């Protein structure tokens, strides 16, 4: 029986894996959902002891490390920062999840909260597990980002409940921009729900993926994110309508004041015989 330690980390919104692939001498064009797999051969010169280790790098900003120690992960990321600009400003590993794969010959596939049991080591199965872990930590990052936006909107709603609408156009534009940018950047994450091409190899690989997908609640979590995003856009539309209405009312009062001023001025001029 053998145990393999996996640690998944979501580092940013996007990693250019084709650039990394060229850097490591791998002449292959990777699809969006296809990870760049670095084996011990590519890890030589980066890790002092690369034997038995590998890393799965995904274009949506996640990396899954197999049998890495913490200092090896940091050394590896320091190296990647020199090659991939999207990784250059990562201060720490904020979104991670660890998982254990147990290889036990003769035992059937088993997926539970503790990990996955495989009857044999297979690159196909490890890639499927790494893919689900990578998607899960990516969703964790998005969940935190949208909660921050919800908090910002809630602050404005609480302010509106006092009967005030002193929201500057600049502040509203910035908030709307953040929400729209968030929705745009997460539209690509809809592909997080797609089954990777590797699951079509055989029935076992598809079943393993579906079990893991359910275990990590990928679909439910994405639907919650989508619903919150639509709610934020609806609220922003209300804010915009209120501000425009307030501006329109202010403009109407200015016009009324100018008309009244002109009438009073005409009366005074007539009274003083200035016409």
Steps between C-alpha positions, in 0.01 A plus 500: 500500500631845402380848594535806278460847650334762283477871572295726274545877500308772316751777432344736246230523234711381209832332427647490151581131494605505135775747587608276787479197274742660254730600784524140619558368148158337463390557141126468542207739469283456809123543501327709768409203721819304435769536767869539442655205680855543624667174599823447691690548174384863472536555875871423498694817570202650684463246780792343677320163516247480213467120504137387496364857497287672238291813456178564306465860383157620380425803283232623744765580759530181706796270559486154659818369660562128546721396794653848538621629834405856590846643435507324163169662405637843586823433308300386199275808508801731534634343183169532311469868595802571283325347199127572547413864576155411642676324787742783578290668771383201706590567866377173652290190447155619609283246317618144544360153558689181574393151407633146527498229236553146626609236252383159620522219242193281488267759656226673303477875446393681815434873541430655840585803714836352597620448144483263208604136486626372165573139407804615301706808423394651170580841353145518375352463850748739660420762236126466566551541875732796444246661265218484755724633778616785273140593419399488865769742621428730202138516612615579856685805367193615307274446802715734708515762226123510457444512877722812511288659229181409685638669814576818304149508356347431842678807640337718234159342562530574873588859414196528273277380782580824683329685214821637352624458147833677509677251276745659262498400137863398536428263791203347321701459181782328688260260671319423174834448330612254767180301467510494120869410506427224746223360281719519192793327667277226639320433173797286404445303818179359354735249338587386850177303478597326178634151525863489385577310183690236696172374654394368161779241499295238682207457736720475810661837440161666444353343815800612705463856375126508570548366852767759576293778343212412730732464801633854453155641404640675194167550322310626806777745588517636148122552488516699824774717354300559182189592699693746720656659193160557339370645828794743516435615144130556580590706809750707301231572242272627779779722636558644154130571451479675836803718432372591152158582645661720766710676238191550283307648792789735582514613137124566495526718812788694344291566191205614715732728698644654183152560356384655827813715516443621145136592579599691817780676310256605224253637757772699675628642175147603398438653844824698481424609146809343359322369192 
